[in-house]
Structure formats: C-alpha cells, structure tokens
C-alpha cells in the first residue's frame, strides 16, 4: 500500500473507530465495539492496532531505521552520553546545574542588580529554559524592510507598551535583557536603535528563573534510556529518537532538521512528495469553500466579506514547510548544529544542561539571521517567538490564528 493510500485509510479508519468507540461506551456499555452498520470494523482488531501504530509512529520509525543503518547521528550520540551521566545523580547534583555558568547563585540571586538579572534572563531564554508558552518574557531582534534594527521584549500575553532608543532605556532590567540577547545573537544593536518593552522588572521573572530545570524532573526517562543502552535493536533506536527528538522539546529543533533531511534524502523509501498532492487538495478545498460562501443566500454581505477575508488569509501547511524541503539548506542547518555540539566544552558535571543550551543558542541565531527554524509556527508571531520548536513529527494537526 502506498503512503498516500495508507494516509487516507488511516484518516477514514480513525474517524470510524473513534465513532464506534464512543457509541459502545456512551450509549450502551454492553454494545460490542465491533458493532457498526456492516458489522465488520473492530477497534481492537490487530490490523487496526497496527494501523494506529503506523499512523502515529510509522514515519519516525522508518526514519530511525535509515539513520541506524547509516551508523547513527553524532549529535544523538553526544546527548546520550550526557543522559547516561545524568542517571543516578543526586538531587543536589542536578540542582547545581540549574544556575551553572550564569554568575549567580540561589543565595545571591535577589541581591543582584536589575541589569545583571536581565542578562541572566536573556541567556536562559535563548538556552531554551522556558518551553513553548511558559516564558514570562519573549525577546526578538530583527531588521525591518528599511534595514532599521529593532528589538522587542514582549510580556506573556502579548504586551509591549513603551518604545525607546536603546541608548536611552530607563529600565535597567530590560536593558540587560536586550543587551545580552543581542550579543548572543551577534546582532549589532546601536544606541539609536529602537526597543519596545513592557513595564516589568526582575520581580516579574525571578520565580521562573529559580524554578527547577527540565533535567531535574526527567529521572525516569534517564533511567529507562540508561537501562537499555546496550540494546542495539532497531526498535530501541526508534524509541530513543522519539524520546530525544520528538517527544521532548529540548532538542526538537535539531530533531526537526535531522528527520526532515533524512526524509528528503530518501524519497524512494519515504515518499515525502505526497505532501505536494495534499497541497493541491488543500488549495482546491479553500477554493470550493470560498465559492460556497459567495453563493450562499443565507449570509449577509458583512458576514461573507469576513469569512472570505479569513479564507484568503488562511495558510495550510502540509507536512514540512516548503522552504525546508531544500536539502542544501537542511545540510547547512545540520552542519551549524553539529559543529556547535562538537565544540561544546563538557566536564561531566552538567553535560546535558550545556548541550541543551548550545542547541538553544544555535536555533535562536539562525532565526535572527533569517535562516529560521523548521517549525515555522514557533516564530509565526515575530514579537512573541516561542523559545523552543515543537516536533513536526508528533502532531497530526495544529491550528494557530490563520495557520493550520
């Protein structure tokens, strides 16, 4: 069966089996889940179970098998070495890594200057300490169409109220955030360049800065991975790929690049071009829906205009965004990550923390430079970019404003 037909079959089977399961549990618990109009679809059949497994993990498993046959991935190898060291650490050893290298301690954090705390926050943000929409402040720097530079600090909820020249910023905390972020991004911010920011100081972020890091709460995963480190099976390698690059956000930006590169350099085995067929299907659906809106006699002109405006603005991303189907670009991104990981100094004490920080820096630098990141949804809002990628290989669908 081709991947196209398998995908369609999966969508159909999921709709049917989900409906059947609801019928059998909601209306009458004695109803057999195999009871449908024709009596031949069973949600617990081995074939359906296998189809569900293939639909949720099949592509990642296939990519993992290809990577394993190639000898594995150097970045994954370095991450796993750090994971094995992490397993068995005491709580105090893990806690030590939380603020390692930031020039502050839990004891003296609150006595630091506003500027210093701003620089530490910027580093934590870039390093990926705050996942998805959990960051109290979001930071970005970019050039506009006239090549004018601007940095924006956005409060959680989307608020940036004031605007000043960088050299005249009265808020020392914000000045520290912007100054350090720009330096980490190699972004040459001048005294006359603009900064937009909210009314905040260090008190707004201090509790999040001192909170546990992800690596202090993942002991079960570390123990599982360490327990099976001698398992050289294809299944175990796929399990590792899923847990390091797909389920976790800490290395998912690199995971997106690695898995996408493997996908598009193995078209004969993985058939990624099926996405183009769905691109055409999505365009046709948008066209048909728009025509139905125009031809409807039960909608007023205002409602029609509003719905059509939304339909015309709607962006539907099928699979990997088109920009990142370019193998040359993907190889450039892979090399950036791999070089940075290889050059990260490790001392055996906080290796996993340092590798995740490296990952965050490279991701943010490529975004600031315009190369971007494969999860384009994470930077869909310029002024509130999510500090980590989500994996493109874990969700069936995502909806954000006018993007699907």
Secondary structure, DSSP 8 states (H G I E B T S, - for coil): --HHHHHHHHHHHHHHHHHHHHIIIII-TTS-TT-SSSS---TTSHHHHHHHHIIIIIHHHHHHHHHHHTT--HHHHHHHHHHHHHTT--HHHHHHHHSTTTT--TTTGGGS-HHHHHHHHHHHHHHT-S-TT--SEEEEEEE-TT--EEEEEEETTTB--EEEEGGG---HHHHHHHHHHHHHTT----TTSEEEE-S--GGGTHHHHTS--GGGS-HHHHHHHHHTTT---HHHHHHHHIIIIIS-STTHHHHHHHHHHHHHT-HHHH-TTHHHHHHHHHHHHHHHHHHHHHH-SSS-HHHHHHHHHHHHH-B---SS-GGGG-HHHHHHHHHHHHHHHHT----SSSHHHHHHHHHHHHHHHHHHHT---S-GGGGSSGGG--SS---TTT-S---BTTB-
